[in-house]
Amino acid sequence: TGMLTGCGSDTTKITEGMQLVETLDYQGALNAFDEAEAQKEDSRLIARGRGIASMGLTEYDQAVEYFTQALELSDGWVQNVDYDMNYYLAAAYTKNGQPAEAKKVYDAILGLKPEEKDAYFLRGSAELELGDYESAKADFDQAISMDPKNYDRLIEIYEALAAHGYREVGQEYLQNVLDTAKQLDAYDSGRIYYYLGEYQKAYLALDEARDKGGADSYLYLGRAYAATGDYNYASSVYNNYLSKQGPNAEIYNELGLCEMAKKEYQNALAAFQAGKQIEGNSLMQTLCFNEIVAYEYLEDYQQAEILMNAYLQNYPDDQTAIREQQFLSTR
C-alpha cells in the first residue's frame, strides 16, 4: 500500500487549466497550461487548451495557431479529439472573419466522416458568409435530410438564412415542417409559428405547451406576446415562470427587455441584475450589456461608464459596445 500515497496529487495541470476555462478564467488557464508544459504533460492537449482559452480571450489569431499546432502534433491516426479540434479550429476561423478557411476545415471533416451532421450545417453557414447561397442551401438540405426531426437545427438554419437576407427561404423550410410532419407537438409547432410571424397561432400552441415544456415554452410564449406589443402579458408569463420554477438567466433577460419596452427601467435593471447572479450562465455578456443600457435610460451615466469599461475588458471585440463607450464618454 506504500505505493499509493501520491494518488491525491494526480490531477494534471491540463485538467486544472480546463477547469479554469469552465469558470471563464482564461488567463489563469493559460498560466496552468504553461505549468503543464514545464511538467512535460501532453503537448497536444496543452495546445488544444491554449486554443480554447485564447478563444475565450477573443484572441482568434492566437487560437488558430494553437489549434493548428495541436493538429500537427497528431501521430497520423485520426482520433475523436482530432474532430473536436477541427471544429474548434473552424470556429476560430469563423470568429476571426475567415469563412473560407473555416469551410476548408469542414470540407476536411466531411471528407473523413461524411456522417457528421453538424459539419454540413456549419459549412452551410460558412458558405452563406462567402455569398455562395447554392452550396449553402445544398448543405442545409443535407443536414435536414439526415435529421428531419431536429427542429432546433431547423430553426438555426432559418436564423442563418434570415441573417443573410434569405428569410423567405428559411420560412419555406419551416412551413414545410408544418405541412408534412406527423404528430408535431404543441411546443414545436408554436416555435415554428413564432418564426413564421404567426404570433396568435404561436401563443395558442405555446400556451398549451407551457405546462409540459420547460423554460423554453415560457420564453417563446412571452416572445410571441411581446411580438404583438402585449408586453404586460409577456412580463406576467416570465414572472409566472420565475415564481414557480425559480431563477433562469434567459427568462430574466427577456423580462428585462419587456420592462424596457414598457419604460419601466428600474424593473428592467433589477431583472438583468438578477440574471447576472446566476453562476456560470451562458448569457452573461448579454446581461452585462443590457444592464449598462438600463443605467443609461435611468440617466445614471457614471455607473454606466464604470460598467462599460469593465465590460470591454471582458469582451474587447464588441463593436456595439465600443461605440456605446464613445457615447458615454461625452455625457
N, C-alpha and C positions, 0 to 999 in steps of 0.2 A: 504493500500500500504506500510505501515511502515515495513511489514514483509519481503519485497523483497530486502532490502538493501544489504544482504550478497551474492546475486547471482553472483556477479562478481568473487568471490574467490572460486567457487565450482569446479575448476579443481583440481583433486586429485593429490597427489604425484605420484601415479601409472601412471596416464596419462602423467605427466611430465617425468617420467622415460622412458616410451615407446617412447616419442618424442626424448629424448636424444639418445636412441638406434637407432632411424632412422637417426640421424646425426652422427652415429658411435662414439658417446662419451660414451663408455661403462662404464668407471669409474664414470663419472658423473651420469649415470643411476643408478649404484649400490648405490651411495650416496642418490639418490632420493628414492630408494626402502627402504633404511634404515629409512629415514624420514617417509615414508608411514607406516612402521611397528610401529614406535614410535606413529603415529597418529591412530593406530589400524584400518588401512584400510584392505581390503580383503586379507587374508593371502595366499589364493591360487594364486591370481593374482600377489601378490608380489613374491612368489616362482617362478611362471612362468617367470616373468620379469627378475628376477635374473638369471634364467637359460639361457634366451636368451642373456643377457649381458655377461654372462660367455662364451657362445659360441663365441661371438664377440671377447673376450679376448683370445680365443683359450684355455681356461681352461675347457677342456671337462669333466674331472673327476667331477669337481665342478658343471658343468651344469647337468650331470647325477643325482647328488644328489638333486639339486633343482627341476628338473622335476619330479623325483620320489616322492619327498616331496609334490609337488603340486598335484600329482595324488592321493597320500594317504590321502589328505585333502578332497577328494570327499565325498559327503553325500550319495553315493550309486546310485544316479540317474545319468545315463550316459548322459552328455550334449555334445554339439558340441565342447566346449572348451576342453573336455577330449580327443577327437580325435586329435585336434590341438596339445595338449601337448604330446600325444603319438607319433605323427610324430616328434615333436622336440626331444623327448627322444631318439627315434630310430636314428635320425640324429646325436645326441651327441655320442651315442654308435658307430656309423659308423666312425665319425671323430676320435674317441678315439681308433680305431683299434679293436673294439669288435663286429664283424659282427654277431656272434652267438647270442649275446644279442639283437642286432637290429632285427634279424629275429624273435625272440620270441615276440617282440613288434608288428611286422607286423602280426604275427600269431594271436595275441590278437585282433588287429583291425579288421582283416578279419573274426575272429570268431563272432564278434558282428555285423559287417557291410560288408557282402560278396560282396556288390556292389562297394566297394572302389577301383576304377581302379588304382589309384596311388600306393596303397599298394601292388598290385600284381607286378607292375614294380619295386618298391623299394625292395620288398622281393626277387625278382629275382636277383637284383644287389647284395644283401647281400649273397645269395646262391652262386653266382659266386665267391665272395670273399672267401667263405668257400670251394670252389672247388667242389661244388655239381651242376655240369652242368645240369644233368637231371631235377632236381627240378627247376632250374633257367629257363630252356627252357619252362617247363610247365607253369610257372608263366608269362613269356613273351608272350607265345601263348595266355594265358587267357587275358592279358592286351590288346593285339592287337584285339582279337575277340570281346571284349567289346567296342572297339572304333577304328574300322578299318581305319577311315579316318584321324586319328590323326597322321599326318606324322612327327610332331615334336617329339612325343613319339617314333615313329618307329626309328627315327634317334638316339634318346637317347639309345634305345635298341641296335642298331647297334654299337654305340660307346662303350657301356658297354661290349658287346661280343668281339669287336676288341681289347679292352684293356686287355682282359684276354686270348687272343690267339685264339679266335673263329671268326676271321674276315670273313671267308668263310660263316659261318652260318649266320652272320649278313647280308652279301651281298645277301644270298638266300632270306631273308625277303624283302630286297629292290627290288630285281629282281622280286619277286612275285607281288609286287605292280605294277611295270611297265607292267607285263604280264596280270594282272587281273583287275586293277582299270579302271572304266569307267570315262571318262572325267577328266583326270589328267591335272591340269593346267600347264602352262609352268614353273612357279616358282617351283612347287613341283617336276615335272619331272627333271628339271635342277639340283635341290639339290640332288635328288636320283642318277642321272648320276655322279654327283661330287663324291659322296661317293663310287660309283662303280668304280671310277678311269677312267671313260669315259669322259675325260675333254673336248674334242671337242664337243660332244653332249651336255655336260653340258653348255658350254658357248653359243652355238647356242640357246638353250632353254632359258637361263637366259638373253640373250640379248633381246629376245622377251619380257621377263617378266619385264625387267628393268623399263619400263615406268609406269606400273601399280603397281609394287611392291614397298615396302618402302626400307629402308636401307638394309634389308636382301638380296634383289635381287642384290644390288650392291656388298655386301660383298661376296656372293657366286660367282658372276661373276668375281670379282677381284681374288678370290682364285683359280678359275678354270684356269684363265690365268697364275697366279703365279705358279700353279702346273705344267704347261708346260714350265716354265722357262721364260715366257714373262713378266718380272717384269715391264718393261716400260709401257706396255699396262695396266697391273694391276694398277699401280700407277695412270695412267690417268683416269681409271674408278673411283678410290677413290676421286681424286681431282675434277672430274666432279660432283660427288655427293656433296662434300663439298661446291663447288661454287654455286650449285643450291639449296641445301636443308639446308645448314648451319651445325654447329658443331655436331659431333656424335663420341662418345668415341671409339666405336668398329671400325669405319671407320678409325679414326686417328691411332689406334693401328695397323691395317692391313697395312695402308700406311707406317707407321714407319718400319714394318717388311720388306716391299718391298724395301724401301730405304736402309735398312741394307743389303739386298741381293745384291743391286746394289753398295754397298760400299760407299753410299752417307750418311756418318754417321751424318753430320751436319743437313741434311734434316730429317733424322730419329729422331734425338734428338728433333727437332722442332715439329715433328708430335706427339711424345709421350708427350711432354710438353703441347701441345695444348689440347690433350685428357684429361690431368690431370686438366685443367682449368674448365672442365665441372662439375658443382656441383652434388654431390650425384650419380655419375655414378658407375655402378657395376664392372667396370674393373680397379678400382683404384690400386689394388695390382699389377696386370699385368703391367699396365702402369708405375708404380713406378720402378718395377724390370727392365723393358725394357729400361727405362731412364738411369739406372745405367750402363747397358750393353753398351749403346751408348757412355756414357762417357768413358768407358774402351777402346772402339775402337778408340775414339778420343785421347786416351792416357792421359786423364785428371784423373789420378788415385786418386788424392787428393779429387776432387769433388765426384768421385765415392764412395770413402770410407766414406765421410761425409754422403752421401745419404744412403749408405748401413747400417750404424749404426742406422739412423733414421728408415729405413725400418724394421730392425729386432726388433725394439721396438714395431712396429705396428703388425708385423707378425712373432712372435718368433719361430713358428714351421715350417718355410720354410727351409727344409734341403738343397735345392739347394743354397739358399741364404747364409746359414751358411758356406757351402764350398767356395762359392764365396768370402765371407768376409775373410776367411783364405788366399785365393789367394791375395786379395788386400793388406792385412797387410804385405805381403812380398815384395810389389812393392817399 
